[in-house]
């Protein structure tokens, strides 16, 4: 009987594995096709030949009559834009959602190439240097963070925020405190927290003395 049950379990497990394969194979096929599409994409941004040999940037960014349009779009996102961001100064772009603020920032490290005009850093067109040399001199903070959720949760627990510290202080302020010497002489102190009364024997908090000891101390 035991041998029959073992053989039956092996047959059932084989059919279960077969059904799982019928589910996994179509997903694997679709995922493989998407990966192949990404690998077959031809880059549209190319390094110049020959590039400028290792330029040294000071940080002056100039947009000179810059216009940009996404591929397939009917209108320009940025049109005839000119300004200069000098080193040591803070330059901010304020506008509504969809006005082109993120697009403007993405043009500086050459995530896209401008449709018209030129972007210069210290008088050097960014299209005349390699992408590696250009992005090696730029610090870029994306609008959306790309971090693992587990790593983010660990970092959040390791670094307390103002909100967590405020909640901790409030919880401590609500907890019962032992009375001072003047309070002991006036009346018996009893905890005000219902939780302390229900969990501690004789109606006293576990971290404080019992009222009976204070009463005996007062009589003495």
Secondary structure as the mmCIF struct_conf table of DSSP 4:
data_model
#
loop_
_struct_conf.conf_type_id
_struct_conf.id
_struct_conf.beg_label_comp_id
_struct_conf.beg_label_asym_id
_struct_conf.beg_label_seq_id
_struct_conf.end_label_comp_id
_struct_conf.end_label_asym_id
_struct_conf.end_label_seq_id
HELX_RH_AL_P HELX_RH_AL_P1 UNK A 2 UNK A 39
TURN_TY1_P TURN_TY1_P1 UNK A 40 UNK A 40
HELX_LH_PP_P HELX_LH_PP_P1 UNK A 41 UNK A 43
BEND BEND1 UNK A 44 UNK A 44
BEND BEND2 UNK A 49 UNK A 50
HELX_LH_PP_P HELX_LH_PP_P2 UNK A 51 UNK A 52
BEND BEND3 UNK A 53 UNK A 54
STRN STRN1 UNK A 61 UNK A 68
TURN_TY1_P TURN_TY1_P2 UNK A 71 UNK A 72
BEND BEND4 UNK A 74 UNK A 75
BEND BEND5 UNK A 77 UNK A 77
STRN STRN2 UNK A 78 UNK A 85
TURN_TY1_P TURN_TY1_P3 UNK A 87 UNK A 88
BEND BEND6 UNK A 89 UNK A 89
TURN_TY1_P TURN_TY1_P4 UNK A 97 UNK A 98
BEND BEND7 UNK A 99 UNK A 100
HELX_RH_AL_P HELX_RH_AL_P2 UNK A 101 UNK A 108
TURN_TY1_P TURN_TY1_P5 UNK A 109 UNK A 110
BEND BEND8 UNK A 111 UNK A 112
BEND BEND9 UNK A 115 UNK A 115
STRN STRN3 UNK A 116 UNK A 121
TURN_TY1_P TURN_TY1_P6 UNK A 122 UNK A 123
STRN STRN4 UNK A 124 UNK A 125
HELX_RH_3T_P HELX_RH_3T_P1 UNK A 126 UNK A 128
BEND BEND10 UNK A 129 UNK A 129
HELX_RH_AL_P HELX_RH_AL_P3 UNK A 131 UNK A 135
TURN_TY1_P TURN_TY1_P7 UNK A 136 UNK A 137
BEND BEND11 UNK A 143 UNK A 144
HELX_RH_AL_P HELX_RH_AL_P4 UNK A 149 UNK A 158
BEND BEND12 UNK A 159 UNK A 159
HELX_RH_AL_P HELX_RH_AL_P5 UNK A 162 UNK A 174
BEND BEND13 UNK A 175 UNK A 175
HELX_RH_AL_P HELX_RH_AL_P6 UNK A 181 UNK A 186
BEND BEND14 UNK A 187 UNK A 187
HELX_RH_AL_P HELX_RH_AL_P7 UNK A 194 UNK A 199
BEND BEND15 UNK A 200 UNK A 200
HELX_RH_3T_P HELX_RH_3T_P2 UNK A 201 UNK A 203
TURN_TY1_P TURN_TY1_P8 UNK A 206 UNK A 207
BEND BEND16 UNK A 208 UNK A 208
HELX_RH_AL_P HELX_RH_AL_P8 UNK A 211 UNK A 219
#
